[in-house]
Amino acid sequence: MMKRIISILAIIALIASFALIPASAASSPNDSRDCVAVVMTCLNLDDGLMFPIATGSCFFVGEKGKDPSNMVTNHHVISDYLDYGAGQLIDVTAYGQTYTGRAQIRIYYDSGSYDEAFPVEYDEIKDIAVLKLAEPTSKRKAIALHPADDGMVGSAVYAIGYPGISDNVLKKAISTWEISASTVTTGTVSRLLTISGTGVDLIQTDCVINHGNSGGPIVTENGAATAIASAYVSEMYSNVLDVATVYYGINISDVIPLLDRNSIPWYSDGPTINWVLIIIIAAGVLVLAGVAVLIIVLVSSKKKKAAAAQQAAAAQAQAEQKAKEANVKYPYLRSYAVQHNGKRIVIRDQQIFIGRNVNVCAVVFQEGTPGVSGRHCSLAYNGATGDFILTDLNSSYGTYLADGTKLNPGVPYHLRAGDRFYLGDKENMMGVELE
C-alpha cells in the first residue's frame, strides 16, 4: 500500500514540474538600472535655500508592469533626515546664522528632477528603510526580488548605484543622476552569513561597493534584487597599502517581511504557474488525502508520544533562545562633535577606524578638522568582557580620555560603557555606549 502511494506521488510530482513555466529571460543587470535612483537627505531653509546633507541609492518595488511608488534603501542613508526632526520645523545654525527649516528626503531621477519621499518603516539594526512617494512615478520601474540562498554561492552578482557620492558629507555636485549615470560592478557571492545577536542575514561578495552604492540593489544575472548594498570592511596588514576588503549586502529576505507588513506589493523572478495542471494535481492530492488519513490513524501511540516530546523540547529551546535574544545589548560609538549631530553607529565584530580618511574610517571627520589625523585611532568591542578597546594609531595630535589623560600610541586602552574620549581637541569628543 505504501509503495503504491509513493508511486502515485512520484507521478504527481512529475506533472507538477511541467506546471511551472520559467519566467521570461528578458531581464538583465543592465535592464535593472532603470529601477534605481539617487536618494538625498537635505534641509529646506526658510530663506529658500536647500542644504544637502547626505546621498545614497535606492531601488523601486511594486507590481510588475505598473508605476511604482515605494522604494527600498539603507536606514543609514536616511538617518540624517530622522536626526533633523523627520520633517518637523527645526532651527539650524550655519555660517554664524540661525535658520528655520525642515528635513526632506528627495528621490532624484536626474540632476533637475525629483520627488519627495517619506518613510513607511525602517529597521536601524538591519539597516533597512522602506520609503514611499505621494503618487506613483513613471520615471522608474519596479524590480523583481530574489532572496539569496546557499545555492547562489559562487554565482555572479552585480551592484547597481551611484558611487562617487559620499554617504556622510556631500563632497561635490555631479552633472547628472540619470539612469545612464548609474554604474554596474560585478563579482561573485562568497558566502551567506547571519550576524550573531541581531539575526541580520547578509551576503558576502567581492563585488565592489563604494560610497554612494549604499541602499542600491545587488542583483542576479536575471536582474532581480537579491540584496541591498550595505557596507564594506577593510583590514590593514603590514602597511597602509596592504589592505584586504570584503563587501556585504543585506539579504532581500530581510526586506520582504517589511513590505508584506505594510501591504506593499512586490514580485519575484520565479516561474509562473499553469493553473490547469495545478487543478488536476489538487484533485489527485484530495484522493490521496483520504488514504493519508487512514495511515495516520494506524500510527502507534508510542510514536505520537515521542513526537510530542520532541516538539516540547524544541519549543523549550526556542523559548530559551528568545529569552537570551531579549537581553542582548548592542555596543555603540556616539560622536559629540558638532559636525556629526550626535550620530551613533553600532560596533560589529570588527574594529573600526576613526579619522579623516573616507576610504578606511567608519566615522569620518571633515577635512581640516583641528586635531584629527587621517587614520587617528581605532575602536573595537569585546563581547566576552563588555570592554571597548581604544588604540591611538600614532596620530599627530594624540588621543585623550575625557579627563585629559593622553593615550600612549599603539597601546590598547580599555573603556567601559559611558566613558568618553576625544581626538586632539575636546571639540572632537566621542563616547561609548551599551544598550
C-alpha positions, 0 to 999 in steps of 0.5 A: 500500500505504501509503495503504491502511494509513493508511486502515485506521488512520484507521478504527481510530482512529475506533472507538477514540474511541467506546471511551472513555466520559467519566467521570461529571460528578458531581464538583465543587470543592465535592464535593472538600472532603470529601477534605481535612483539617487536618494538625498537627505537635505534641509529646506531653509526658510530663506529658500535655500536647500542644504544637502546633507547626505546621498545614497541609492535606492531601488523601486518595488511594486507590481510588475508592469505598473508605476511604482511608488515605494522604494527600498534603501539603507536606514543609514542613508536616511538617518540624517533626515530622522536626526533633523526632526523627520520633517518637523520645523527645526532651527539650524545654525550655519555660517554664524546664522540661525535658520528655520527649516525642515528635513526632506528626503528627495528621490532624484531621477536626474540632476533637475528632477525629483520627488519627495519621499517619506518613510513607511518603516525602517529597521536601524539594526538591519539597516533597512528603510522602506520609503514611499512617494505621494503618487506613483512615478513613471520615471522608474520601474519596479524590480523583481526580488530574489532572496539569496540562498546557499545555492547562489554561492559562487554565482555572479552578482552585480551592484547597481548605484551611484558611487562617487557620492559620499554617504556622510558629507556631500563632497561635490555636485555631479552633472547628472543622476540619470539612469545612464549615470548609474554604474554596474560592478560585478563579482561573485557571492562568497558566502551567506552569513547571519550576524550573531545577536541581531539575526541580520542575514547578509551576503558576502561578495567581492563585488565592489561597493563604494560610497554612494552604492549604499541602499542600491540593489545587488542583483542576479544575472536575471536582474532581480534584487537579491540584496541591498548594498550595505557596507564594506570592511577593510583590514590593514596588514603590514602597511597602509597599502596592504589592505584586504576588503570584503563587501556585504549586502543585506539579504532581500529576505530581510526586506520582504517581511517589511513590505508584506507588513505594510501591504506593499506589493512586490514580485519575484523572478520565479516561474509562473504557474499553469493553473490547469495542471495545478487543478488536476494535481489538487484533485489527485492530492484530495484522493490521496488525502483520504488514504493519508488519513487512514495511515495516520490513524494506524500510527502507534501511540508510542510514536505520537508520544515521542513526537510530542516530546520532541516538539516540547523540547524544541519549543523549550529551546526556542523559548530559551533562545528568545529569552537570551535574544531579549537581553542582548545589548548592542555596543555603540560609538556616539560622536559629540562633535558638532559636525556629526549631530550626535550620530551613533553607529553600532560596533560589529565584530570588527574594529573600526577606524576613526579619522579623516580618511573616507576610504578606511574610517567608519566615522569620518571627520571633515577635512581640516578638522583641528586635531584629527589625523587621517587614520587617528585611532581605532575602536573595537568591542569585546563581547566576552568582557563588555570592554571597548578597546581604544588604540591611538594609531600614532596620530599627530595630535594624540588621543585623550580620555575625557579627563585629559589623560593622553593615550600612549600610541599603539597601546590598547586602552580599555573603556567601559560603557559611558566613558568618553574620549576625544581626538586632539581637541575636546571639540572632537569628543566621542563616547561609548555606549551599551544598550 
